[in-house]
Amino acid sequence: MRPWEFKSHEQLVQAGYIWKGYGACRESGCRRAILFYRNPNGKLVPVDPETFELHFATCEKRVRAKREKEADEKFLRAMGVSP
């Protein structure tokens, strides 16, 4: 998988992405505006409208939840329990 390298609408369109509309993050506490593009494989991709980064990478709620899950799994492994 290629790293996300797009920084504008024009770059996404040139790469074969199709703009589908606006939306909002469904994570409780985030609800930030996001743009949706359909990638060349047909999958919807949420994009931050200000930075054009993937919303999954910029959503503070998702990042925090992922860190907490990783910490919990690390603790369980240290205790000898399979997560």
C-alpha positions as CSV (number, residue, x, y, z in Angstrom):
1,M,0.0,0.0,0.0
2,R,1.3,3.4,-1.0
3,P,1.7,6.1,1.7
4,W,-0.9,8.9,1.5
5,E,0.7,11.6,-0.7
6,F,-2.2,13.8,-1.7
7,K,-2.4,17.4,-0.6
8,S,-5.2,18.8,-2.8
9,H,-8.4,18.0,-4.6
10,E,-6.6,18.3,-7.9
11,Q,-4.1,15.6,-7.0
12,L,-6.8,13.3,-5.9
13,V,-8.7,13.7,-9.1
14,Q,-5.6,13.2,-11.2
15,A,-5.0,9.9,-9.3
16,G,-8.5,8.7,-10.2
17,Y,-10.3,9.6,-7.0
18,I,-13.9,10.8,-7.5
19,W,-15.4,13.4,-5.1
20,K,-18.6,12.1,-3.6
21,G,-19.6,14.7,-1.0
22,Y,-19.4,16.1,2.5
23,G,-20.0,14.4,5.8
24,A,-19.1,14.4,9.4
25,C,-17.1,12.0,11.5
26,R,-19.3,9.6,13.4
27,E,-16.9,9.2,16.4
28,S,-18.6,10.7,19.4
29,G,-16.8,13.8,20.4
30,C,-15.2,14.4,17.0
31,R,-18.0,15.2,14.5
32,R,-15.4,17.1,12.3
33,A,-16.3,17.8,8.7
34,I,-14.8,15.4,6.2
35,L,-14.8,15.1,2.5
36,F,-15.6,11.7,0.9
37,Y,-13.8,10.5,-2.2
38,R,-14.2,7.2,-4.0
39,N,-10.8,5.7,-4.7
40,P,-9.9,3.9,-8.0
41,N,-10.8,0.5,-6.3
42,G,-14.3,1.8,-5.5
43,K,-13.9,2.3,-1.7
44,L,-15.0,5.5,0.0
45,V,-12.2,7.4,1.6
46,P,-12.7,10.1,4.3
47,V,-10.4,13.1,3.9
48,D,-9.8,16.1,6.2
49,P,-10.9,19.2,4.2
50,E,-8.2,21.5,5.5
51,T,-5.1,19.3,5.2
52,F,-6.3,16.6,2.7
53,E,-4.9,13.9,5.0
54,L,-6.9,10.8,5.7
55,H,-9.4,11.5,8.4
56,F,-8.5,8.2,10.2
57,A,-5.0,9.7,10.8
58,T,-6.3,13.0,12.0
59,C,-9.3,12.0,14.1
60,E,-8.3,12.7,17.7
61,K,-10.9,10.2,19.1
62,R,-9.6,7.4,16.9
63,V,-6.0,8.1,17.6
64,R,-6.6,8.2,21.4
65,A,-8.7,5.0,21.3
66,K,-6.0,3.2,19.3
67,R,-3.3,4.2,21.8
68,E,-5.5,3.0,24.7
69,K,-6.2,-0.3,23.0
70,E,-2.5,-0.8,22.4
71,A,-1.6,0.0,26.0
72,D,-4.3,-2.5,27.2
73,E,-2.9,-5.2,24.9
74,K,0.6,-4.5,26.1
75,F,-0.5,-4.8,29.7
76,L,-2.3,-8.1,29.1
77,R,0.7,-9.5,27.4
78,A,2.9,-8.5,30.3
79,M,0.5,-10.3,32.6
80,G,0.7,-13.4,30.5
81,V,-2.8,-13.1,29.1
82,S,-3.5,-13.3,25.4
83,P,-5.4,-10.2,24.2
